[in-house]
Amino acid sequence: MTRIALLLLAALVTSGCVTTSSGSADDRRWINQCIRDNADEGASRRVVTAYCACMVNRMSSNETRSVTQWERVNPRARRECSREAGWT
């Protein structure tokens, strides 16, 4: 996903769910689940959405684990996406 797509996702956050034409329906489903999983982590919705989109982008299209499960075994991707999203 390009930076433009990430910015678009962040802009659409206020709608309550991610509904972009870029990315597959499966990607949007994973991103929305990740947003729900991280809702109580203290970051803004914009930051959480950018983080989740980054993580989904790094995951294989054949991945069956949730973002939450995948991030536990991929700490480098978690740190990089946190930094990119502004989640400090």
C-alpha positions as CSV (number, residue, x, y, z in Angstrom):
1,M,0.0,0.0,0.0
2,T,1.4,3.4,-0.9
3,R,1.6,6.4,1.4
4,I,-1.3,7.9,-0.6
5,A,-3.4,4.9,0.3
6,L,-2.4,5.2,3.9
7,L,-3.4,8.9,3.9
8,L,-6.7,8.0,2.3
9,L,-7.3,5.4,5.0
10,A,-6.5,7.9,7.7
11,A,-9.0,10.4,6.1
12,L,-11.7,7.8,6.1
13,V,-11.3,6.8,9.7
14,T,-14.0,9.2,10.8
15,S,-16.6,7.3,8.9
16,G,-16.3,4.4,11.4
17,C,-14.9,1.8,9.1
18,V,-12.4,1.5,6.4
19,T,-14.1,1.6,3.0
20,T,-11.5,2.3,0.3
21,S,-11.4,1.0,-3.2
22,S,-7.8,0.1,-2.9
23,G,-6.8,-3.2,-1.3
24,S,-9.0,-6.3,-1.2
25,A,-12.1,-6.8,0.9
26,D,-10.0,-9.3,2.9
27,D,-7.4,-6.5,3.6
28,R,-10.2,-4.2,4.7
29,R,-11.6,-6.9,7.0
30,W,-8.2,-7.5,8.6
31,I,-7.6,-3.7,9.0
32,N,-11.0,-3.2,10.7
33,Q,-10.4,-6.2,13.0
34,C,-7.0,-4.7,13.9
35,I,-8.6,-1.4,14.6
36,R,-11.1,-3.0,17.0
37,D,-8.3,-5.0,18.7
38,N,-6.3,-1.8,19.3
39,A,-9.1,0.5,20.2
40,D,-8.2,0.7,23.9
41,E,-4.4,1.1,23.4
42,G,-4.4,4.9,23.9
43,A,-3.6,6.0,20.4
44,S,-5.9,8.1,18.2
45,R,-8.0,6.3,15.6
46,R,-5.9,7.8,12.8
47,V,-2.7,6.4,14.3
48,V,-4.3,3.0,14.9
49,T,-5.7,2.9,11.3
50,A,-2.3,3.8,9.8
51,Y,-0.6,1.2,12.0
52,C,-3.1,-1.5,11.0
53,A,-2.9,-0.7,7.3
54,C,0.9,-0.9,7.5
55,M,0.8,-4.3,9.3
56,V,-1.6,-5.7,6.8
57,N,0.5,-4.5,3.9
58,R,3.5,-6.4,5.4
59,M,1.6,-9.6,5.9
60,S,1.5,-12.3,3.2
61,S,-1.7,-12.5,1.3
62,N,-1.8,-16.2,2.4
63,E,-1.6,-15.3,6.1
64,T,-4.3,-16.8,8.2
65,R,-3.4,-15.2,11.5
66,S,-4.9,-12.0,12.7
67,V,-2.8,-8.9,12.7
68,T,-2.7,-9.1,16.5
69,Q,-1.4,-12.7,16.3
70,W,1.1,-11.9,13.5
71,E,2.6,-8.9,15.2
72,R,3.6,-11.0,18.2
73,V,5.9,-13.0,16.1
74,N,7.1,-10.1,13.9
75,P,8.4,-7.5,16.4
76,R,10.5,-5.7,13.7
77,A,7.4,-5.1,11.5
78,R,5.5,-4.0,14.7
79,R,8.2,-1.4,15.6
80,E,8.5,-0.1,12.0
81,C,4.7,0.2,11.6
82,S,4.4,1.9,15.0
83,R,7.1,4.4,13.9
84,E,5.5,5.0,10.5
85,A,2.0,5.5,12.0
86,G,3.4,7.9,14.7
87,W,2.5,5.6,17.5
88,T,5.2,6.3,20.1
